[in-house]
């Protein structure tokens, strides 16, 4: 019963052992037969375990007690069926009786399943690394696209589910800024399309930079004009101040560019007019089922656009609500009440001179 049990254990654990004397002749052999070389009735250690050939001096040192043990790990062996096996071999001295000479105990274990599992895990790990690299590259491309085709604040809000990817919006108070180039139409008539693009991109970059530095969100480019909103999608308690600061900086940055060596004669004749208004608007996605645009819609937006159309080159004009938000920190002159198309009453507009010491 004990012998049968030992054989089951040897087979299940895929282990075997050999006892040999000083002449390397087999004294005892037991365990999983597949771990021994395919030699019928081996009598010598090297016949049963040919991987130890060339290690005779080491084996002799172990027998003499000059070396504690010797191990060979992950040894490849081709089975009779052509299958690659992996085995571990350990050799140490064994002396069951102090009155008898020491013998060599050679233990063998089949680690093929373990090695194959390690290979599979390594392959899966490498595949995961490649997949992660591919995902990182894809995420970088998506981030690049989002930052250039979608306002980064809107992209972040979409990824965080603060904005739902569907048509519709919510009513909220915003400060809306329009900046429009003056003299652009007359100049563009004399230029080639490539020149128009170059000049337009230069000018819009100035406006976009000033708006972005103030925390505004560009929601539309309309030819030579740009529209931005403040207080959405991220709340900004000082949205009116941010919008006016952006408007002032657009004019200051444009003036600095005009005075720089990079500016051309054509660019020196282009100026921004800026209009700003504060009020309630629907902010969200508008468009078709297959194409959305994040924007703001409402009377406050229309008034901002009308104010911008009345701004002269280099001016920043603001609506009455925007002015009341900032009257303690802004320097502005009230203009004569204006009658806007679609409005039943005249509207008071203010020409900004400066904001908290930052003057035009």
PLY file of the C-alpha trace (Angstrom):
ply
format ascii 1.0
element vertex 360
property float x
property float y
property float z
element edge 359
property int vertex1
property int vertex2
end_header
0.00 0.00 0.00
2.80 2.45 0.91
4.69 1.59 -2.28
1.63 2.20 -4.43
0.99 5.49 -2.64
4.59 6.58 -3.24
4.26 5.79 -6.94
1.10 7.92 -7.13
2.90 10.79 -5.45
5.90 10.46 -7.77
3.64 10.45 -10.82
1.41 13.33 -9.72
4.31 15.50 -8.65
6.40 14.36 -11.62
9.50 13.61 -9.62
12.04 10.80 -9.52
15.33 9.92 -7.86
18.40 7.79 -8.40
20.91 6.52 -5.86
24.40 5.79 -7.20
27.66 4.69 -5.64
31.19 6.04 -5.99
31.53 4.38 -9.39
28.29 6.10 -10.54
26.62 2.75 -10.92
22.90 2.75 -10.19
21.95 1.41 -6.78
18.30 2.40 -6.85
15.94 4.11 -9.31
12.41 5.18 -8.53
9.74 7.65 -9.59
8.33 9.07 -12.79
9.95 7.05 -15.56
9.64 9.85 -18.16
12.32 11.78 -16.28
14.98 9.26 -17.19
16.65 9.04 -20.56
15.11 6.54 -22.96
17.65 3.82 -22.26
16.46 0.31 -21.56
17.61 -0.87 -18.12
20.28 1.80 -17.46
23.02 0.76 -15.08
25.11 3.93 -15.04
24.13 7.41 -13.85
25.02 9.06 -17.17
22.84 6.60 -19.04
19.83 7.62 -16.97
20.70 11.32 -16.68
22.98 12.24 -19.62
22.80 15.93 -18.70
25.35 15.22 -15.92
28.02 14.17 -18.40
31.10 16.35 -17.91
30.21 16.95 -14.27
31.99 13.91 -12.90
34.56 15.93 -10.92
31.78 17.89 -9.24
29.93 14.68 -8.39
33.11 13.23 -6.90
33.56 16.34 -4.72
30.02 15.94 -3.42
30.70 12.31 -2.52
33.84 13.37 -0.64
31.92 16.07 1.22
33.90 18.89 -0.40
30.83 20.33 -2.05
27.32 20.35 -0.49
25.23 19.98 -3.63
24.93 20.69 -7.33
21.87 21.96 -9.21
20.93 22.22 -12.86
17.75 24.16 -13.59
15.46 24.48 -16.60
17.25 21.76 -18.56
15.74 21.13 -21.99
15.14 17.57 -23.04
13.37 16.25 -26.11
11.08 13.34 -25.32
10.63 10.27 -27.49
7.50 11.90 -28.95
9.47 15.02 -29.93
8.01 17.15 -27.14
10.26 19.60 -25.32
10.49 18.89 -21.61
12.03 20.99 -18.87
13.59 19.39 -15.80
15.46 20.39 -12.68
18.29 18.19 -11.43
19.70 18.28 -7.90
22.61 16.20 -6.67
23.68 15.78 -3.02
25.33 13.24 -0.78
23.18 10.63 0.95
24.39 8.34 3.72
21.57 6.27 5.28
24.02 4.49 7.59
27.19 5.92 9.08
28.87 2.52 8.64
28.26 2.57 4.87
29.96 4.76 2.25
28.10 7.82 1.05
26.02 7.63 -2.10
24.86 10.26 -4.55
21.19 11.13 -4.47
20.11 12.54 -7.82
16.66 14.10 -7.73
14.76 15.04 -10.87
11.58 17.07 -11.23
9.53 17.79 -14.33
8.82 21.53 -14.46
7.46 21.58 -18.01
4.01 22.82 -16.94
5.57 25.56 -14.83
7.87 26.71 -17.63
5.06 26.66 -20.16
2.92 28.70 -17.77
5.81 31.15 -17.33
6.22 31.39 -21.10
2.50 31.99 -21.49
2.54 34.66 -18.78
5.61 36.29 -20.32
3.95 36.32 -23.72
0.76 37.75 -22.25
2.80 40.33 -20.34
4.57 41.37 -23.54
1.25 41.53 -25.38
-0.19 43.68 -22.60
2.82 45.99 -22.81
2.31 46.32 -26.55
-1.40 46.91 -26.01
-0.70 49.53 -23.35
1.78 51.25 -25.66
-0.82 51.22 -28.41
-3.46 52.58 -26.03
-1.05 55.28 -24.82
-0.37 56.28 -28.43
-4.10 56.32 -29.15
-4.80 58.38 -26.04
-2.10 60.86 -27.02
-3.63 61.20 -30.48
-7.12 61.59 -28.97
-5.82 64.17 -26.51
-4.13 66.03 -29.38
-7.38 65.94 -31.39
-9.55 66.94 -28.43
-7.31 69.87 -27.55
-7.37 71.21 -31.10
-10.83 70.36 -32.34
-12.70 70.55 -29.03
-12.02 73.06 -26.25
-9.90 71.27 -23.67
-12.32 72.20 -20.88
-15.18 70.68 -22.87
-13.14 67.57 -23.65
-12.30 67.09 -19.97
-15.94 67.59 -18.98
-17.04 65.01 -21.55
-14.51 62.46 -20.30
-15.63 63.09 -16.71
-19.33 62.81 -17.71
-20.00 66.38 -16.59
-21.27 67.03 -20.11
-23.45 64.37 -21.69
-22.65 63.52 -25.33
-26.07 64.49 -26.64
-28.00 67.43 -28.00
-29.36 69.95 -25.52
-28.10 72.20 -22.78
-28.76 73.95 -19.49
-29.60 77.53 -18.59
-26.79 79.32 -16.84
-25.23 82.75 -16.56
-22.25 83.34 -18.81
-20.08 86.15 -20.01
-19.81 86.01 -23.78
-16.95 87.55 -25.77
-16.86 88.22 -29.50
-13.71 89.45 -31.21
-13.87 90.45 -34.87
-11.15 91.71 -37.21
-11.59 95.14 -38.74
-10.44 95.79 -42.36
-10.20 92.04 -42.96
-12.73 91.86 -45.80
-11.13 94.62 -47.86
-7.64 93.22 -47.34
-8.58 89.60 -48.12
-9.92 90.63 -51.53
-6.35 91.39 -52.63
-4.73 88.22 -51.28
-4.31 84.63 -52.32
-6.06 81.99 -50.17
-2.77 80.81 -48.67
-1.92 84.39 -47.59
-5.38 84.82 -46.11
-4.97 81.65 -44.08
-1.59 82.73 -42.76
-2.79 86.17 -41.70
-6.03 84.83 -40.25
-4.25 82.17 -38.21
-1.81 84.74 -36.83
-4.60 87.06 -35.71
-6.82 84.33 -34.30
-3.85 82.93 -32.38
-3.52 86.27 -30.58
-7.20 86.29 -29.62
-7.22 82.61 -28.66
-4.14 82.98 -26.46
-5.58 85.95 -24.59
-8.91 84.17 -24.07
-7.26 80.93 -22.95
-5.01 82.72 -20.45
-8.11 84.29 -18.90
-9.86 80.93 -18.61
-12.30 81.37 -21.47
-13.56 78.60 -23.74
-13.48 79.14 -27.49
-16.76 77.74 -28.84
-16.65 79.00 -32.41
-14.45 80.48 -35.10
-16.51 82.39 -37.65
-14.23 83.45 -40.47
-12.32 86.40 -39.02
-14.22 86.33 -35.72
-14.01 84.27 -32.56
-16.65 83.55 -29.91
-15.78 82.56 -26.35
-17.74 81.97 -23.16
-16.81 82.18 -19.50
-18.40 80.31 -16.57
-19.03 77.15 -18.58
-18.44 74.26 -18.58
-16.42 75.02 -15.44
-17.97 77.51 -13.00
-16.08 80.80 -12.56
-17.33 83.26 -9.95
-15.36 86.08 -11.60
-16.42 85.23 -15.17
-17.26 88.85 -16.07
-13.82 90.01 -14.93
-12.13 87.19 -16.83
-13.98 88.10 -20.03
-13.05 91.78 -19.80
-9.45 90.92 -18.97
-9.36 88.71 -22.06
-10.76 91.53 -24.18
-8.17 94.01 -22.92
-5.35 91.52 -23.46
-6.50 90.84 -27.02
-6.02 94.52 -27.82
-2.73 94.82 -25.92
-1.27 91.67 -27.50
-2.39 92.79 -30.97
-0.77 96.19 -30.43
2.47 94.57 -29.26
2.47 92.34 -32.31
1.93 95.32 -34.60
5.00 96.94 -33.09
7.16 93.82 -33.39
9.50 92.86 -36.21
7.29 89.87 -37.06
4.38 92.07 -38.12
3.85 92.87 -41.79
2.28 95.94 -43.41
-0.91 93.97 -43.97
-1.12 92.83 -40.35
-0.54 96.37 -39.10
-3.78 97.40 -40.83
-5.84 94.71 -39.04
-7.41 95.48 -35.67
-9.79 93.68 -33.38
-13.11 94.98 -32.21
-14.26 93.25 -29.01
-17.76 93.01 -27.56
-18.68 91.43 -24.22
-22.02 90.81 -22.54
-23.19 88.93 -19.44
-26.51 87.19 -19.00
-28.48 83.96 -19.07
-28.00 81.55 -21.97
-28.54 77.91 -22.83
-25.13 76.24 -22.81
-24.68 72.80 -24.30
-24.57 70.84 -27.53
-26.32 72.08 -30.65
-26.31 70.61 -34.15
-27.41 67.36 -35.75
-27.61 63.82 -34.43
-24.24 63.02 -35.99
-22.40 66.29 -35.33
-22.41 68.39 -32.16
-21.01 71.78 -31.31
-20.65 73.02 -27.76
-21.86 76.60 -27.61
-24.13 79.13 -25.89
-27.42 80.36 -27.31
-29.69 83.13 -26.09
-30.41 86.84 -26.05
-27.28 87.56 -24.00
-25.20 85.99 -26.76
-26.97 87.96 -29.49
-26.39 91.20 -27.60
-22.68 90.40 -27.22
-22.47 89.91 -30.98
-24.27 93.21 -31.65
-21.97 95.03 -29.22
-18.93 93.60 -31.01
-20.25 94.83 -34.37
-20.25 98.40 -32.97
-16.72 98.20 -31.54
-14.20 100.25 -33.45
-10.65 98.99 -34.10
-8.83 98.57 -30.80
-11.98 99.00 -28.68
-13.49 96.77 -26.00
-17.20 97.41 -25.49
-19.25 95.74 -22.75
-22.92 95.48 -21.92
-24.59 97.02 -18.91
-24.80 93.78 -16.88
-21.09 93.15 -17.37
-20.33 96.69 -16.25
-22.43 96.36 -13.09
-20.48 93.23 -12.11
-17.23 95.19 -12.31
-18.06 98.84 -11.64
-15.83 98.88 -8.52
-12.74 97.69 -10.43
-13.29 98.85 -13.99
-12.66 102.14 -15.76
-15.21 102.57 -18.54
-17.18 105.32 -20.29
-20.89 104.98 -20.93
-21.71 105.55 -24.59
-24.92 106.93 -25.97
-27.71 104.30 -25.77
-27.70 102.08 -28.85
-30.58 100.56 -30.77
-29.83 96.99 -31.78
-31.65 95.01 -34.42
-34.26 92.77 -32.82
-34.28 94.70 -29.54
-37.28 96.84 -28.63
-35.34 99.08 -26.25
-32.05 100.90 -26.51
-29.09 99.40 -24.67
-26.36 101.20 -22.77
-22.89 100.10 -23.80
-19.62 100.96 -22.06
-16.22 101.54 -23.61
-13.55 99.92 -21.43
-10.51 102.01 -20.53
-8.94 99.69 -18.00
-9.47 96.98 -15.41
-7.70 97.02 -12.06
-4.84 99.11 -13.40
-4.54 97.30 -16.72
-5.28 100.07 -19.21
-5.76 100.16 -22.95
0 1
1 2
2 3
3 4
4 5
5 6
6 7
7 8
8 9
9 10
10 11
11 12
12 13
13 14
14 15
15 16
16 17
17 18
18 19
19 20
20 21
21 22
22 23
23 24
24 25
25 26
26 27
27 28
28 29
29 30
30 31
31 32
32 33
33 34
34 35
35 36
36 37
37 38
38 39
39 40
40 41
41 42
42 43
43 44
44 45
45 46
46 47
47 48
48 49
49 50
50 51
51 52
52 53
53 54
54 55
55 56
56 57
57 58
58 59
59 60
60 61
61 62
62 63
63 64
64 65
65 66
66 67
67 68
68 69
69 70
70 71
71 72
72 73
73 74
74 75
75 76
76 77
77 78
78 79
79 80
80 81
81 82
82 83
83 84
84 85
85 86
86 87
87 88
88 89
89 90
90 91
91 92
92 93
93 94
94 95
95 96
96 97
97 98
98 99
99 100
100 101
101 102
102 103
103 104
104 105
105 106
106 107
107 108
108 109
109 110
110 111
111 112
112 113
113 114
114 115
115 116
116 117
117 118
118 119
119 120
120 121
121 122
122 123
123 124
124 125
125 126
126 127
127 128
128 129
129 130
130 131
131 132
132 133
133 134
134 135
135 136
136 137
137 138
138 139
139 140
140 141
141 142
142 143
143 144
144 145
145 146
146 147
147 148
148 149
149 150
150 151
151 152
152 153
153 154
154 155
155 156
156 157
157 158
158 159
159 160
160 161
161 162
162 163
163 164
164 165
165 166
166 167
167 168
168 169
169 170
170 171
171 172
172 173
173 174
174 175
175 176
176 177
177 178
178 179
179 180
180 181
181 182
182 183
183 184
184 185
185 186
186 187
187 188
188 189
189 190
190 191
191 192
192 193
193 194
194 195
195 196
196 197
197 198
198 199
199 200
200 201
201 202
202 203
203 204
204 205
205 206
206 207
207 208
208 209
209 210
210 211
211 212
212 213
213 214
214 215
215 216
216 217
217 218
218 219
219 220
220 221
221 222
222 223
223 224
224 225
225 226
226 227
227 228
228 229
229 230
230 231
231 232
232 233
233 234
234 235
235 236
236 237
237 238
238 239
239 240
240 241
241 242
242 243
243 244
244 245
245 246
246 247
247 248
248 249
249 250
250 251
251 252
252 253
253 254
254 255
255 256
256 257
257 258
258 259
259 260
260 261
261 262
262 263
263 264
264 265
265 266
266 267
267 268
268 269
269 270
270 271
271 272
272 273
273 274
274 275
275 276
276 277
277 278
278 279
279 280
280 281
281 282
282 283
283 284
284 285
285 286
286 287
287 288
288 289
289 290
290 291
291 292
292 293
293 294
294 295
295 296
296 297
297 298
298 299
299 300
300 301
301 302
302 303
303 304
304 305
305 306
306 307
307 308
308 309
309 310
310 311
311 312
312 313
313 314
314 315
315 316
316 317
317 318
318 319
319 320
320 321
321 322
322 323
323 324
324 325
325 326
326 327
327 328
328 329
329 330
330 331
331 332
332 333
333 334
334 335
335 336
336 337
337 338
338 339
339 340
340 341
341 342
342 343
343 344
344 345
345 346
346 347
347 348
348 349
349 350
350 351
351 352
352 353
353 354
354 355
355 356
356 357
357 358
358 359
